[in-house]
């Protein structure tokens, strides 16, 4: 994180470069700033002239003309200020709109490795809270600070031209104001930093607990989690209260200094007026100047803090955009159809950088020909799911080669490759939206007729038609209103409707009841008969139909071959697994 004690000009320039597509609006706001500040200072000067030249001499006609001029100036200032405030806010909203899209697209391009080590709440904070904080750089920071500075210099210039003696009297208490402003800025800066950190912590905590609410309630952990949240919420509230405390002290202090400045001006100015060195108009307009001078100064410290916090948020967002864990789309091959020949050649992989001690796959080699089905078996943590993750290039291998149809995986356009590979996971994720949208993922190239045909093939059509509104039934977040079996059937239809060349089932039928499994078993057999398929399963009925079986243990290939051949291996891993798990399951079923 940048040193927040100092203003980061480099980061500020990086933020301001984001307004380049809207530079006309930006320069319009700057122009309005330069017009508004002198215009605001002009009103007290006109009042001074009206008092000295028309009210005291009792010139009614001249007074009327001057009143109309002041009224016209006020109306012009109101109109121009409206355009200034609107365009400043519009500039901020337009810029963060583009940035939010850029950040979202970047997040969706990241490898799964990033999400393995980054809390979801942190990414949400970067995309929502931090980007919204960047908006304040435009709406409350850069341009408005410029406007306040121009106003201060314009007021001081007019005050010195009007009476340099009165001006020095007014400025005599300025050291107190500068010291107070600095203390306020530092206090609020620290508080804002704590607030931002606590927001990220709270978002992460809430996201995890709400997503895992079923576990929280199953294990009766509501009170314990409530205590944790109470502590996080207390810290967050405390950080906000420190900022509020600083405001509660600073603003009254500024009012007292302003009143002191006014009192000194009246005391000295009255004596000067009695001696004829100060006019009545000056005595009336100088309080207006003091008000116009102290108001922006009082807000400057707060706005500078807002600017600093916006820059801190911008640094976090830019750091996310600089994350290198993105999908490296190095290939150009984008075939309309794959034959489906797969080969792993001496593949090594680790989720960490230390492949020697933390390797999940160790020198894994096997081959699948077009139309064949490979079943992968092994104990938990043996690397079964890792293999299919590597096939989709969700992670990058450290050693070896993965080939499809004779080409290295890196020769393919990664997005074209993923369109030809369908995966049905055990942990089904459904989005908020209709059943139809969850199946097609809003792909306009997939028609409703294709969806219905795939659903009938799988055996899901009957239960979908029974839902209210059928295929247009609104699924709640994560499919909470559907059973596990129904969610898996929908995910199966989702995979099939994209007509993949390679089909991967990761425990895809593990949560489906025997009746539902019988409905889809025939469809599965037809599909894998003409597609290259990889099946990770524990059910005997699925594994026995595979062309070959790959037995993994601690990331290493122990055995490879057809079901019957592996059973004949004395003291073989597959035979032991078969006798230990599958025969027991068969006897229980009997």
ABEGO torsion letter per residue (X at the ends): XBBAABBBAAAAAAAAAAAAAAAAAAAAAAAAAAAAAAAAAAAAAAAAAAAAAAAAAGBAAAAAAAAAAAAAAAAAAAAAAAAAAAAAAAAAAAAAAAAAAAAAAAAAABBAAAAAABBAAAAAAAAAAAAAAAAAAAAABAAAAAAAAAAAAAAAAAAAAABAAAAAAAAAAAAAAAAAAAAAAAAAAAAAAAAAAAAAAAAAAAAAAAAAAAAAAAAGAAAAAAAAAAAAAAAAAAAAAAAAAAAAAAAAAAAAAAAAAAAAAAAAAAAAAAAGABBAAAAAAAAAAAAAAAAAAAAAAAAAAAAAAAAAAAAAAAAAAABABBBBBABABBBABBAGBBBBBGBBBBABABAAAABABBGBBBBBBBGBBBBBBEBBGAGAAAAAAAAAGABBBABEBBBBGGBBAAABBAAAAAAABBBBBABBBBBBEBAAAAAAGGBAABBAAAAAAAAAAAGAAAAAAABBGEAABBBBBGGAABBAAAAAAAAAAAAAAAGBABBBBBGAAAABBAAAAAAAAAAAAAAAAABBBBBBBABAAAAAABABBBBBBGGBBABBEBAAAAAABBGBAAAAAAAAAAAAAAAAAX
